[in-house]
Amino acid sequence: MVPSASKCITWNVIFAAEIVAIVTVNLLSIILFIKTRSLRTPSMYLVISLTVADMEVVITLLFFFPLVSLTNIAMISLERVHATFRPIEHRTIRKWVYVVAIAVVWVLPVITSVTSMVVLLMTGYYLFFYGFHCCLCLFVICVSYIAILIKFRCGAHPLRHFATSSKQRKLTVTLFITTLVSLLLWLPYHILVIVNLKTSGLPRSFPRLVAVRLGYSLFVLFYANSLVNPVLYTIRIPDFKRAFFSLFRRQ
């Protein structure tokens, strides 16, 4: 049984509304990052890169930009590890290091996507390289934040540089929350894709209409991954919140 025409129209409207929201919210975030000097710190460069990738995710390159976002999140987790374990050295990192990190974030998914497409054209199977890239990013994210959590729980917190350390700690917690929410929205759709590839679709006993609705729903959540970050920035980052409201406040 296939969805009726009215149901298809409803899902198309939902997808269209979500795409408009993604572009609008992330474009607004980019404008705020550009206009607000306090947000253009080196630690936020990777966040800005993630915002650009999230805005571009609505382009038809379905696998490339989500891969950029995941790689960007993994790079952010590594940057947070360095900020947590080497706070003094972290404050002296040159800007070119962040430029190189951002270049890696965008180049690696290009290599993975091109390689996967070549393998797909040759063998009809693309999951290995794409899956390996995703698993590597997830491994880096998990190990990084577990290490940070252990450091927060067991590490000493000297009084000197307390204000700076407190600010970096709060930023780390904020980015951890955004990472967790992103993965909770990102993983279900990919798990469904893997299940479909491994089992040639859901079991026959699974109602067809329910399977279609499940796929559409997880696809909506998958795209929502690119929508929630600016909302969390507004809630968790005071400078971003002030810049957001001042943008609409009458002078």
Secondary structure, 3 states (H helix, E strand, C coil): CCCCHHHHHHHHHHHHHHHHHHHHHHHHHHHHHHHCHHHCCHHHHHHHHHHHHHHHCCCCCCCHHHHHHHHHHHHHHHHHHHHHHCHHHHCCCCHHHHHHHHHHHHHHHHHHHHHHHHHHHHHCCCHHHHHHHHHHHHHHHHHHHHHHHHHHHHCCCCCCCHHHHHHHHHHHHHHHHHHHHHHHHHHHHHHHHHHHHHHCCCCCCCCHHHHHHHHHHHHHHHHHHHHHHHHHHHHHCHHHHHHHHHHHCCC
